[in-house]
Amino acid sequence: MQKGPDVFTSVLMIEKPLTPEDVDFVTTLHGEEAVSFIVLLQPRGDQADVLLRAIDDVALGELKDAVHEGEEPEGGEAREPAERGLELSVAALRAAGCRAEGEVVEAHPLDRLTALVAEKGADEVIVLTAPHYVEEFFHRDWASRARHKVGVPVLKLFAHSE
């Protein structure tokens, strides 16, 4: 996908498929301006991330989610669901009238993000995730780390629940 002269290009980092509310939210951020999205979806990490996600669930008052945190596919098992989620997300953005393409990124997502911003001449990065209080507190979340790497504005938004 090449950037056209009047197309605003956003790299959209997500960790789960977009909900209809998410699609509406990101596609209306720039009013009537034509927007092109490059979607990066990172599947759930490995077991080391389970504790951080459980702490986030507790902080959000989602005790039931904290208890079931280990039941979701992790690592390599998460690849296939991530690919399906990416396909649905890209299709939803296209159905909303935007250009969209995407890829699943398992290793070094911030390095891939930085490369894509340069390759595609992206105008901004949108990080759309659930709240991650522990990572955010220590500025280890995607948005905080991306702000120091990509050279374009980074907007952090919270994803809607399913």
Summary of the structure (lengths in Angstrom):
residues: 162
radius of gyration: 15.6
end to end distance: 29.4
largest distance: 49.3
contacts: 480
relative contact order: 0.23
helix: 45%
strand: 20%
